[in-house]
């Protein structure tokens, strides 16, 4: 268009890092943020043990990471879930306030830049 923007019609593949100054907008209804859920990834799901705890092994986590947790399926007697501890480049531990919580928890790591 006349303002120097264009609507891409193809997929942009970036290998390595990409620095974007500004917002990323998912403008179409139903658009999603897609992330690989592989070993050492920055997103995943885990089921809490019979003690209401879980250990997540991932090199994605750092001392400054923001770890988001959300319950996907209810199991046992639910409690409030949070991150207990983390070791950079190794993983983090989550636990519920109820040791009978066996829910499945989704996790997602966001790394702040400042």
DARA-V8095 format. One record per pair of residues at least 4 apart in sequence whose C-alpha atoms are under 7 Angstrom apart, sorted by the first residue. I is the first residue (numbers start at 1). GAP is how many residues later the second one is. D is the distance in Angstrom with one decimal. If there is no record, write none. Layout:
I,GAP,D  I,GAP,D
This chain:
1,4,5.5  1,5,5.9  26,5,5.8  36,5,6.6  37,4,5.7  37,6,5.7  37,7,5.6  39,19,7.0  40,17,6.8  40,18,4.1  40,19,5.2  40,20,6.0  41,17,6.3  41,19,6.1  42,18,5.5  42,66,5.8  42,67,5.2  43,64,5.5  43,65,4.3  43,66,6.3  44,62,5.7  44,63,5.4  44,64,6.7  45,59,6.7  45,60,5.5  45,61,4.2  45,62,6.0  46,58,5.5  46,59,5.4  46,60,6.5  47,55,6.2  47,56,5.7  47,57,4.1  47,58,6.1  48,4,5.2  48,5,5.0  48,6,5.1  48,53,6.7  48,54,4.6  48,55,5.7  48,56,6.3  49,4,5.4  49,5,6.2  49,53,5.7  50,49,6.7  50,50,6.0  50,51,7.0  50,52,6.1  51,48,4.4  51,49,6.1  52,43,5.6  52,44,5.1  52,46,6.2  52,47,4.3  52,48,5.7  52,49,4.7  52,50,5.9  53,41,5.7  53,42,4.2  53,43,6.3  54,39,5.8  54,40,5.4  54,41,6.4  55,37,6.0  55,38,4.5  55,39,6.5  56,35,5.4  56,36,5.4  56,37,6.1  57,33,5.9  57,34,4.2  57,35,6.7  58,31,6.6  58,32,5.5  58,33,4.7  59,30,3.8  59,31,5.0  59,32,6.3  60,29,6.0  61,4,5.9  61,27,5.5  61,28,5.6  61,30,6.0  62,25,7.0  62,26,4.1  62,27,6.0  63,24,6.9  63,25,5.4  64,47,6.9  65,44,6.4  65,45,6.0  65,46,4.9  65,47,6.7  66,43,5.7  66,44,5.2  66,45,6.2  67,40,6.7  67,41,5.8  67,42,4.6  67,43,6.5  68,39,5.5  68,40,5.1  68,41,6.2  69,36,6.5  69,37,5.7  69,38,4.6  69,39,6.7  70,35,5.6  70,36,5.3  70,37,6.6  71,32,6.8  71,33,6.1  71,34,4.5  71,35,6.2  72,32,5.5  72,33,5.5  72,34,6.3  73,30,5.6  73,31,5.2  74,4,6.8  74,29,4.6  74,30,6.7  75,26,6.0  75,27,4.5  75,28,4.0  76,24,5.5  76,25,4.8  76,26,5.1  76,27,6.8  77,21,6.8  77,23,5.3  77,24,4.8  78,20,6.3  78,23,4.8  79,17,5.3  79,18,4.9  79,19,4.8  79,22,6.3  80,16,5.2  80,17,5.3  81,13,6.8  81,14,5.5  81,15,4.3  81,16,6.6  82,12,5.5  82,13,5.8  82,14,6.6  83,10,5.9  83,11,4.4  83,12,6.6  84,9,5.5  84,10,5.3  84,11,6.5  85,7,5.6  85,8,5.4  86,5,5.8  86,6,4.0  86,7,6.3  87,4,5.5  87,5,6.2  96,5,6.5
